[in-house]
């Protein structure tokens, strides 16, 4: 994970990032009002933050339940062996799976944790057996079914 260099971010940059994390659809004029600057410098700062990679992309947060994805699963994955070959095979295949929305290389008993959305238990079982089960690099899986979501945010804490 790359570290953020706060030396190049001033208080106004942080305020811009905070406001955009709350609502990425803000117009430049609306954003300028929230950070007490005129639109032109806010526009230039936002473009610089995008260009320098502080802002990776803009997305719409879609409700999984309303779109028919009634089950969220955190699946811990242990590879058969710790090798570059198995790790590359796993990560390249996982990156292409629509059901997998997050994947983390982790420490501890498992090598990876993936977050999966499925329509129902049958769909998840099919995904495990027919998709994950076909990956020769996987040694074992441990599925955790999410009963309720307490907090879900993409907001990064920002200090100045």
Secondary structure, 3 states (H helix, E strand, C coil): CCCCCHHHCCHHHHHHHHHHHHCCCCCHHHHHHHHCCCHHHHHHHHHHHHHCCCCCCCCCCCCCCCCCCCEEEEEEEEECCCCHHHHHHHHHHHCCCCCEEEEEECCCCCCEEEEEEECCHHHHHHHHHHHHHHCCCEEEEEEEECCCCCCCCCCCCCCC
